[in-house]
């Protein structure tokens, strides 16, 4: 008998978090079918609710061209379904089925979706509520394993601690198509430059010291530094769960920088999971996370997929305009002579070559924006009886089973390439202005100091 979620079931699902496209709820009821599961509920941007019925499929005409080799993705009538099939057919083979769960669809009534939305709106960040509501026209949700737990859920006397990391882009682009004015992109990571814009716009209150190059470096010391920096300024990039409940980081938006009060709460929560005296349990936990990231090798897999973007947005945007058969707005802005010298080779490519560039860029964009979930449970020793990998934390003489999964592997919209390009320009411009301002201030301070000395 097929399961259909009804209004009465809504109370058993609680808010876990959300991204731009989906709400994530965790199950707290007693049904064996749902224990240890989370569900993703599709959101509908207000401006798109009335437009959805005008297209027979979820993908635009040009998107269907890009993904023409994936028939079930191309013919999907719903964006969430297309994204699920994209995860199944594209991201799972690339990252490995061991690390990816594409989920399964479960039918949901409109009343269930409406009730869930009413129940969780008070927990959602106001900015998220204003931006989008639950898509009550969608008649199903996506059910997935709760990767903050082990598959059996929480057994009596067992404890599970999990960390969710959003690594972001882990390499510096080298594309020859990067404009001279954007040369800083070859030296500073996108994440660190974006911090300047977010600080300027009030999206974050403090500049993060996290650098994705550290996390992807393969060096134990640099990986540990990356984890410590993420813990210091988690923003929307670092969360910790104990037995499936959030104990550190933000839910649907960014989190404040870690002060002594927050650190003390984490210290207390880690009792019974991480050994050590007060003040050292958090240190030991961050060491455990760093050791596991290094040991697992999953960052190498992720980086390889991110590097499918080998032309950067400065190159891929030209292939995009050729695919949609519109005049290239970038070349138009540069002027005929300059554009011809720099980008003529891109605009001379065949359609299939342009499609490959854009397809690889979109896959890389998924890999740059996904999250990594690592879950741990203490074990008595390092025996091989467990089906999970094992890690030893030397500082506490403890063994842990661990499992790793990638989540948030959504299909990116082709239309977003224009947004990516405009945001990229804005990020670079803001970062350059910040550097110039600092240099002027330093020069002024130095001059004043010299005058005072005289």
C-alpha positions, -999 to +999 in steps of 0.1 A: +000+000+000+014+034-010+021+058+018+005+093+016+014+119+042-017+135+056-024+165+078-023+143+109+013+134+101+027+169+101+033+171+139+059+143+136+082+163+114+103+191+128+124+219+112+160+210+106+171+237+082+167+250+046+185+262+015+173+284-013+152+256-029+140+233-001+130+230+035+145+201+054+125+184+082+135+156+106+113+128+118+105+125+156+077+100+155+076+062+160+068+048+125+095+024+115+092+036+079+104+071+088+127+066+118+162+079+109+148+099+079+146+135+068+124+150+042+130+177+017+100+198+008+102+220-023+099+257-020+082+279-046+095+314-051+065+337-050+072+351-085+072+317-101+040+301-086+018+313-114+043+305-141+049+269-135+019+255-154+030+272-187+058+246-193+052+209-198+085+200-182+105+215-154+135+223-176+136+251-201+142+245-238+179+252-236+183+232-204+168+202-222+195+207-248+223+207-222+210+176-205+198+158-236+217+126-227+195+122-196+160+115-209+142+111-176+158+144-163+148+162-195+112+150-194+106+156-156+075+176-149+088+189-116+121+206-107+125+186-076+121+154-095+146+166-121+170+174-094+166+140-077+172+122-110+202+145-117+217+134-083+211+097-092+225+098-128+252+125-126+264+132-091+262+096-077+285+081-104+309+110-100+311+109-062+304+072-056+271+056-044+287+051-010+287+088-004+254+099-021+218+093-013+194+104-041+164+097-019+129+084-027+096+102-034+067+099-010+033+114-018+021+142+004-013+159+006-018+196+002-031+197+038+001+181+050+023+206+032+002+236+045+002+223+081+040+217+080+045+253+067+024+267+095+043+246+121+078+256+111+075+292+099+082+305+134+115+287+134+126+298+099+148+329+095+126+359+085+146+364+053+138+328+042+101+332+050+099+364+030+118+349+000+097+317-006+070+295+008+063+258+006+052+246-029+018+232-020+011+224-056+038+197-055+022+164-045+052+146-031+083+151-009+117+136-011+126+112+017+163+106+025+184+091+053+192+114+081+229+116+077+233+132+111+225+097+125+235+061+117+209+041+097+194+023+127+187+057+144+196+062+180+198+029+200+195+028+237+228+040+253+243+050+219+254+085+211+260+100+176+278+133+169+277+148+134+292+177+116+279+194+085+305+213+064+300+234+034+335+234+019+329+258-011+353+260-040+387+245-032+409+257-060+421+289-077+411+293-113+438+295-140+416+301-171+431+323-198+397+338-203+398+356-169+396+393-176+426+415-166+404+433-141+396+400-124+432+388-121+428+388-083+408+356-087+440+337-095+454+346-061+425+348-037+397+322-033+361+330-042+350+324-006+375+349+009+366+375-017+329+370-011+334+376+026+341+413+018+309+417-001+288+399+026+304+421+052+296+452+032+260+441+027+255+431+063+250+394+056+278+385+080+291+404+111+327+393+110+352+383+083+359+346+084+395+334+084+384+301+067+401+294+034+389+265+014+424+259+001+433+247+036+405+221+037+414+207+003+451+208+008+457+172+020+478+186+049+467+176+083+478+209+099+460+230+072+429+208+074+428+213+112+433+251+107+403+251+083+381+232+108+391+256+136+384+286+114+350+273+105+342+267+141+353+302+150+330+318+124+305+292+113+282+315+093+262+290+071+292+267+066+295+246+098+270+229+120+271+202+147+244+178+157+241+155+187+217+126+183+202+144+153+196+177+172+215+209+164+239+220+191+260+244+171+256+266+141+226+282+124+194+265+111+182+282+080+206+311+079+240+322+091+253+318+127+270+343+149+307+341+155+316+317+184+320+334+217+327+320+251+291+313+259+286+293+227+318+275+232+308+265+268+275+251+256+293+230+230+317+218+257+288+207+279+270+190+250+301+169+241+303+152+275+299+115+271+310+117+235+344+132+236+367+127+266+388+155+281+386+180+309+365+212+306+379+234+279+395+206+259+365+185+246+358+209+218+395+210+209+395+172+207+363+171+187+377+195+161+408+173+159+386+143+153+368+160+124+401+171+109+416+137+112+386+121+095+385+146+067+422+138+060+418+101+064+386+097+043+401+113+011+367+126+000+379+161-005+400+149-034+370+134-051+350+166-046+379+188-059+381+167-091+345+175-099+348+211-090+376+214-115+353+204-143+349+242-144+382+248-162+372+280-180+358+299-150+325+319-154+345+344-174+348+317-201+316+297-196+294+328-200+303+330-237+294+294-243+261+301-226+251+329-249+260+308-279+236+280-266+207+304-261+214+320-295+215+355-282+242+382-287+269+378-261+263+407-236+298+404-223+314+409-257+289+437-264+301+455-233+337+451-242+335+464-277+341+445-310+379+447-313+387+437-277+361+409-276+373+395-309+409+392-298+401+376-265+369+355-270+366+347-307+379+312-301+350+305-277+324+318-301+338+297-329+331+264-311+305+239-323+272+237-304+282+204-288+315+219-275+296+249-260+271+225-244+299+205-228+315+237-214+282+247-198+273+212-187+306+208-169+303+243-154+269+234-139+281+201-125+311+219-109+287+245-095+268+217-077+301+204-063+311+239-051+278+245-033+272+210-017+277+200+019+296+172+036+281+154+065+303+133+088+288+113+116+307+096+145+297+071+172+322+059+199+332+023+198+351+003+225+380-005+202+392-005+166+377-039+158+367-046+122+333-060+131+316-028+122+305-021+085+317+015+089+352+030+087+370+035+119+391+065+132+414+067+163+416+100+182+450+098+198+445+128+222+417+109+240+426+073+232+391+068+217+379+049+186+349+060+165+329+045+137+324+072+111+304+076+078+306+104+052+279+116+028+275+145+004+242+164+006+226+193-012+237+182-046+210+201-065+207+207-102+217+243-110+195+263-134+211+272-167+197+307-164+218+312-132+249+316-154+239+352-159+235+357-121+268+339-115+286+363-139+271+395-124+277+383-088+313+374-097+319+409-110+304+424-079+325+402-056+357+411-073+349+448-074+340+449-037+371+429-027+394+452-048+377+483-032+383+468+003+420+463-005+424+498-019+407+513+011+431+494+035+461+505+015+450+541+017+444+539+054+478+522+060+495+549+039+478+577+058+486+561+091+522+557+081+525+593+069+510+606+102+534+585+122+564+599+103+551+635+108+547+628+145+582+614+148+596+645+131 
